């Protein structure tokens, strides 16, 4: 095991951690014969606390180049908090890393005969106890949104355990 793939607060990975996983995937594909069935589970850390966005990605978000100019809470990019910008930058890195994995499957002719599941752990971070309804200010320090569902990570409410239906159909 390459020790650089293990990231924590005392010894962070040398590069963007989503790409640590994505960049290791082609070697796995190369180790399996072209006609052999395979199973792979890729566990990305993004976007878990601490979410620290790369400066260039944060700047792309600030400029509106890669982030929407308003979020679901009708905040404009100019009003995004540092935590929101870092969180969105992490999401963009995750999105780019997953695209890279899908491109690797396509390049090896395995995309069309591969079942791909995207899963996540439960809910966005930050507690909204006791009622499960968050004050709008919580999204400045604890980005992420469970949509119309009450609660967030570690809550017993549905927002800590379910994926909003509109997310499943998009």
C-alpha positions as CSV (number, residue, x, y, z in Angstrom):
1,X,0.0,0.0,0.0
2,X,1.2,3.4,-0.9
3,X,1.3,5.4,2.4
4,X,0.6,8.6,0.5
5,X,-2.9,7.4,-0.1
6,X,-3.7,7.6,3.6
7,X,-4.6,11.1,4.5
8,X,-5.3,12.6,7.9
9,X,-4.9,15.9,9.7
10,X,-1.4,15.1,10.9
11,X,-0.1,13.9,7.6
12,X,-2.3,15.1,4.7
13,X,-1.9,13.5,1.3
14,X,0.5,15.2,-1.1
15,X,-2.1,15.9,-3.7
16,X,-5.8,16.5,-4.0
17,X,-7.1,13.4,-2.3
18,X,-10.0,12.6,-4.7
19,X,-7.3,12.2,-7.4
20,X,-5.2,9.9,-5.2
21,X,-8.0,7.4,-5.6
22,X,-8.9,8.2,-9.2
23,X,-5.2,8.1,-10.3
24,X,-4.8,4.6,-8.7
25,X,-7.7,3.2,-10.7
26,X,-6.0,2.7,-14.1
27,X,-3.4,0.4,-12.4
28,X,-6.2,-1.7,-11.0
29,X,-7.8,-1.9,-14.4
30,X,-4.5,-2.9,-16.0
31,X,-4.1,-5.7,-13.5
32,X,-7.3,-7.4,-14.7
33,X,-7.6,-9.1,-18.0
34,X,-9.7,-7.4,-20.6
35,X,-12.3,-10.2,-20.5
36,X,-12.2,-10.9,-16.8
37,X,-15.1,-9.7,-14.7
38,X,-14.1,-7.2,-12.0
39,X,-15.4,-5.5,-9.0
40,X,-14.0,-2.3,-7.5
41,X,-15.1,-0.1,-4.7
42,X,-13.6,3.4,-4.7
43,X,-14.0,5.3,-1.4
44,X,-13.5,9.0,-1.8
45,X,-13.0,11.2,1.2
46,X,-14.5,14.3,-0.4
47,X,-16.4,16.1,1.0
48,X,-15.8,15.2,4.6
49,X,-14.6,17.5,7.3
50,X,-12.2,19.1,7.0
51,X,-13.1,20.3,3.5
52,X,-10.2,22.3,2.3
53,X,-10.6,23.5,-1.3
54,X,-7.6,24.0,-3.5
55,X,-7.0,27.7,-4.0
56,X,-7.4,27.5,-7.8
57,X,-10.7,25.7,-7.5
58,X,-12.0,28.1,-4.8
59,X,-11.1,31.0,-7.1
60,X,-12.9,29.3,-10.0
61,X,-15.9,29.1,-7.7
62,X,-15.6,32.7,-6.5
63,X,-15.5,33.9,-10.1
64,X,-18.6,31.9,-11.0
65,X,-16.6,29.9,-13.5
66,X,-17.3,26.6,-11.9
67,X,-20.0,27.3,-9.3
68,X,-23.5,28.5,-9.7
69,X,-23.9,32.2,-9.2
70,X,-26.5,31.5,-6.5
71,X,-27.1,28.5,-4.3
72,X,-30.4,26.9,-3.1
73,X,-30.5,29.5,-0.3
74,X,-30.4,32.3,-2.9
75,X,-27.0,33.4,-1.7
76,X,-24.8,34.9,-4.4
77,X,-21.2,33.8,-5.0
78,X,-20.0,37.1,-3.5
79,X,-21.7,36.1,-0.2
80,X,-20.5,32.5,0.0
81,X,-18.6,31.9,3.2
82,X,-15.1,30.5,3.2
83,X,-16.5,27.2,4.4
84,X,-19.0,27.1,1.5
85,X,-16.3,27.9,-1.0
86,X,-14.1,25.1,0.4
87,X,-17.0,22.7,0.4
88,X,-18.0,23.5,-3.2
89,X,-14.3,23.2,-4.3
90,X,-14.2,19.8,-2.7
91,X,-17.4,18.8,-4.6
92,X,-15.9,20.0,-7.9
93,X,-12.7,17.9,-7.2
94,X,-14.9,14.9,-6.5
95,X,-16.9,15.4,-9.6
96,X,-13.7,15.7,-11.7
97,X,-12.2,12.6,-10.1
98,X,-15.3,10.5,-10.8
99,X,-15.3,11.8,-14.4
100,X,-11.7,10.6,-14.7
101,X,-12.7,7.1,-13.4
102,X,-15.5,7.0,-16.0
103,X,-13.2,8.1,-18.7
104,X,-10.7,5.3,-17.7
105,X,-13.5,2.7,-18.0
106,X,-14.5,4.1,-21.5
107,X,-10.8,4.1,-22.7
108,X,-10.5,0.4,-21.8
109,X,-13.9,-0.5,-23.4
110,X,-15.4,-1.4,-20.1
111,X,-17.9,1.4,-19.6
112,X,-20.9,-0.2,-21.4
113,X,-20.7,-3.5,-19.5
114,X,-20.0,-2.0,-16.0
115,X,-22.6,-1.4,-13.3
116,X,-21.8,1.9,-11.6
117,X,-23.2,2.8,-8.2
118,X,-22.7,6.1,-6.6
119,X,-23.4,6.1,-2.9
120,X,-22.6,8.5,0.0
121,X,-22.7,8.4,3.7
122,X,-25.6,10.0,5.4
123,X,-26.5,13.6,5.1
124,X,-24.6,16.9,5.1
125,X,-22.5,17.8,8.2
126,X,-23.7,20.1,11.0
127,X,-26.4,19.4,13.5
128,X,-29.8,21.2,13.5
129,X,-31.0,19.9,16.9
130,X,-33.4,19.6,18.5
131,X,-36.2,20.1,15.8
132,X,-34.1,19.2,12.8
133,X,-34.9,22.4,11.0
134,X,-31.7,24.5,10.4
135,X,-31.5,28.2,10.9
136,X,-30.2,29.6,7.5
137,X,-26.9,30.7,9.2
138,X,-25.9,27.0,9.6
139,X,-25.2,26.7,5.9
140,X,-22.4,29.4,6.2
141,X,-20.3,27.2,8.6
142,X,-21.7,23.8,7.7
143,X,-22.3,23.7,3.9
144,X,-24.4,21.1,2.2
145,X,-28.1,20.8,2.1
146,X,-30.5,17.9,2.6
147,X,-33.1,19.7,0.5
148,X,-36.7,19.5,1.8
149,X,-35.7,16.8,4.3
150,X,-35.3,17.6,8.0
151,X,-31.9,17.1,9.7
152,X,-28.3,16.5,8.7
153,X,-25.5,14.0,9.4
154,X,-26.0,12.0,12.6
155,X,-29.6,13.2,13.0
156,X,-32.4,10.6,13.3
157,X,-34.4,12.7,10.9
158,X,-34.8,11.8,7.2
159,X,-32.2,14.4,6.1
160,X,-29.5,12.3,7.8
161,X,-30.4,9.1,6.1
162,X,-32.3,9.6,2.8
163,X,-31.4,11.2,-0.6
164,X,-34.0,13.7,-1.8
165,X,-36.0,12.1,-4.7
166,X,-35.1,15.0,-7.1
167,X,-31.4,14.1,-6.6
168,X,-32.1,10.5,-7.6
169,X,-33.8,11.4,-10.8
170,X,-31.3,14.0,-12.0
